[in-house]
Amino acid sequence: MIEKIKILIYNKWMYRLFLIIFTTVASIELSFQYITRSTKQQIYSKVEKIPNNQVGLVLGTSSLLKNGKYNPYFIYRMEAAAKLYHSGKIEVLIVSGDNHTKGYNEPQDMEDFLKRLNVPSSKIIKDYAGFRTFDSVIRAKKIFGQTNFTIISQKFHNERALFICNQNNIDAIAFNAQAVFSTPRNTLREYLAKFKAVLDVFILNTQPKFLGEKITIS
């Protein structure tokens, strides 16, 4: 009798574990598909086809890899931003990234590289508190007063940023920087990032880590 009870308890907990795993995996997949499909019409890959906007929001990433070489994600984003600027598709660039320590400054690295691509400093605005995509997007609205802008990053990143925009009354479009070969690890990371974006918007009511005084873009 005792053994039967143990088996029943074991089967009950295994069933609950299965339900938890199944629900989690299904939620991650549904989040990924929803974000990808709902933002499809807002994403552009050709300069000549993307509408004009006054402001471009360049999403940050580390300029260097662990081996000291330039990060291709970073290079391609800067090249895409410069291409839009020189084509007259945007007038001002907000470069938003992480500056959590004195020796790590993504916005400054972005400005330095853009200047090498002949984008003048007067057309570059640095957002030092873009610690993650959510923060960069919401700060563009709440700190810089922008509700209509062009996001610049790789496609997978643009999808997530646009989803956040769409849920926060921001009329945004996005331009795809050149893609980088994605490893299985990066693919899994993006699935989880999109799931986290859904949680941030619909469940957790997440807010940016820092806000602060508003900055006017003239």
matplotlib code that plots the C-alpha trace (Angstrom):
import matplotlib.pyplot as plt

x = [0.0, 2.7, 4.6, 1.5, 1.1, 4.7, 4.2, 1.0, 2.8, 5.8, 3.6, 1.6, 4.8, 6.2, 2.9, 3.1, 6.7, 5.8, 3.0, 5.4, 8.0, 5.5, 3.8, 7.1, 8.4, 5.1, 5.1, 8.6, 7.7, 4.5, 6.2, 8.9, 6.4, 4.1, 6.9, 8.4, 5.1, 3.6, 6.6, 7.2, 5.7, 7.7, 11.1, 13.2, 16.4, 16.9, 17.7, 15.7, 12.5, 12.6, 10.6, 12.3, 12.4, 14.1, 15.6, 17.4, 17.8, 21.0, 20.9, 24.2, 26.4, 30.0, 32.5, 35.0, 34.9, 36.7, 39.7, 40.1, 38.8, 35.9, 32.5, 30.8, 27.4, 28.7, 30.4, 27.4, 25.1, 27.3, 27.7, 23.9, 23.3, 25.9, 24.3, 20.9, 22.3, 24.2, 21.2, 19.1, 16.8, 17.5, 18.9, 19.9, 21.2, 20.6, 23.2, 21.9, 24.0, 25.5, 27.9, 27.7, 31.4, 34.0, 35.9, 32.9, 31.2, 29.1, 27.6, 31.1, 32.4, 29.5, 30.0, 33.8, 33.1, 30.3, 32.7, 35.1, 32.2, 31.8, 28.8, 29.3, 29.2, 26.6, 24.2, 24.9, 23.2, 24.5, 22.2, 24.3, 21.5, 20.5, 21.4, 19.1, 16.7, 13.7, 15.5, 16.8, 13.3, 11.4, 14.0, 13.8, 10.2, 10.3, 13.7, 14.2, 10.6, 10.5, 7.4, 8.3, 11.8, 13.8, 15.5, 18.8, 20.2, 20.1, 16.8, 16.3, 17.0, 14.8, 11.8, 12.1, 12.6, 9.6, 7.4, 8.2, 7.5, 4.1, 3.0, 4.1, 2.4, 5.6, 5.3, 8.6, 10.1, 13.4, 16.4, 18.2, 22.0, 24.0, 23.3, 25.9, 26.1, 24.0, 25.2, 22.6, 23.5, 22.6, 19.4, 18.4, 19.3, 17.0, 14.1, 14.5, 15.0, 11.7, 9.9, 11.4, 10.1, 6.6, 6.9, 8.2, 5.3, 2.3, 3.2, 6.0, 5.2, 8.9, 10.4, 13.8, 16.6, 17.2, 15.1, 16.1, 15.7, 14.2, 16.5, 15.2, 16.3, 16.2]
y = [0.0, 2.4, 1.7, 2.4, 5.7, 6.6, 5.8, 7.9, 10.9, 10.5, 10.4, 13.4, 15.5, 14.3, 15.3, 18.8, 19.1, 18.2, 20.8, 23.5, 22.7, 22.4, 25.7, 27.5, 26.2, 27.0, 30.5, 31.2, 30.0, 31.9, 35.1, 34.7, 34.2, 37.0, 39.6, 38.5, 38.5, 41.7, 43.9, 42.5, 45.5, 48.0, 46.7, 47.8, 46.5, 48.9, 52.6, 53.8, 52.2, 53.4, 56.5, 59.6, 60.4, 63.2, 60.9, 57.5, 55.4, 53.3, 50.4, 49.7, 46.8, 46.2, 47.6, 44.9, 41.1, 39.3, 38.7, 42.4, 42.5, 44.7, 43.3, 42.8, 43.6, 47.0, 47.8, 46.9, 49.0, 52.0, 51.6, 51.3, 54.4, 56.4, 55.2, 56.4, 59.8, 60.4, 59.4, 62.0, 59.4, 60.7, 64.0, 63.2, 60.0, 59.0, 56.4, 54.5, 52.0, 50.9, 53.1, 51.3, 51.7, 54.4, 52.1, 50.9, 53.4, 52.1, 55.6, 57.2, 54.2, 54.6, 58.4, 57.9, 55.3, 57.3, 60.3, 58.1, 57.5, 61.3, 61.8, 65.1, 65.2, 67.9, 65.3, 62.6, 62.5, 60.1, 58.2, 56.7, 54.8, 52.4, 49.4, 47.2, 47.4, 48.2, 51.1, 52.6, 52.6, 54.0, 56.6, 57.8, 58.7, 59.8, 61.6, 62.7, 63.3, 61.1, 59.2, 58.8, 57.5, 54.9, 52.1, 50.8, 47.3, 43.8, 42.3, 40.1, 43.1, 45.5, 43.1, 43.2, 46.9, 47.6, 45.3, 47.5, 50.6, 49.3, 48.6, 52.1, 54.3, 54.9, 55.1, 53.6, 51.8, 50.0, 49.6, 46.3, 46.4, 43.7, 40.3, 38.3, 34.5, 33.3, 30.5, 28.1, 29.9, 33.3, 32.0, 30.6, 33.8, 35.8, 33.4, 34.1, 37.8, 38.1, 36.1, 38.5, 41.5, 40.1, 39.6, 43.2, 44.7, 42.5, 41.1, 42.8, 46.4, 47.0, 50.6, 51.8, 51.6, 55.3, 58.2, 61.7, 65.2, 65.5, 66.5, 68.5, 67.5, 70.6]
z = [0.0, 1.0, -2.3, -4.3, -2.5, -3.2, -6.9, -7.1, -5.4, -7.7, -10.8, -9.6, -9.2, -12.6, -14.2, -12.6, -13.7, -17.2, -17.3, -16.0, -18.6, -21.4, -20.5, -20.2, -23.6, -25.3, -23.8, -25.1, -28.6, -28.7, -27.5, -30.2, -33.0, -31.9, -31.7, -35.0, -36.9, -35.3, -36.2, -39.7, -41.6, -39.6, -40.6, -43.6, -45.1, -48.0, -47.6, -50.6, -49.2, -45.6, -44.8, -43.4, -39.7, -37.8, -35.2, -35.3, -32.2, -32.4, -30.0, -28.2, -27.8, -26.9, -29.5, -28.8, -28.4, -25.6, -27.9, -28.5, -32.0, -33.1, -32.5, -35.9, -34.4, -33.4, -36.7, -38.8, -36.6, -36.9, -40.6, -41.0, -38.9, -40.9, -44.2, -43.1, -42.0, -45.2, -47.3, -45.5, -44.0, -40.5, -39.1, -35.6, -33.9, -30.3, -29.5, -26.5, -24.5, -21.3, -19.2, -15.9, -15.1, -15.8, -18.2, -20.2, -22.3, -25.2, -26.2, -26.4, -28.5, -30.8, -31.2, -31.8, -34.6, -36.2, -36.4, -38.3, -40.7, -41.1, -38.9, -37.1, -33.3, -33.4, -34.9, -32.2, -28.8, -26.2, -23.9, -21.2, -19.4, -22.2, -20.1, -22.2, -25.1, -22.9, -21.2, -24.6, -26.1, -23.1, -22.4, -26.1, -25.3, -21.7, -21.6, -25.2, -26.0, -29.1, -30.1, -33.8, -34.7, -36.6, -34.7, -36.0, -35.1, -36.4, -37.4, -34.3, -32.1, -34.1, -33.7, -29.9, -29.8, -32.1, -29.9, -26.9, -28.9, -30.1, -26.5, -25.4, -27.9, -29.9, -33.7, -34.7, -37.7, -37.9, -40.3, -40.3, -40.0, -41.7, -40.1, -38.2, -38.2, -35.2, -33.1, -31.4, -28.1, -29.6, -31.0, -27.6, -26.0, -28.4, -27.7, -24.0, -24.6, -26.5, -23.8, -21.2, -23.3, -23.2, -19.4, -19.0, -21.0, -19.9, -16.5, -14.7, -15.6, -15.9, -15.8, -17.0, -14.4, -14.6, -16.0, -15.0, -16.5, -20.0, -22.9, -25.8, -29.3, -31.5]

ax = plt.figure().add_subplot(projection="3d")
ax.plot(x, y, z, "-o")
ax.set_aspect("equal")
plt.show()
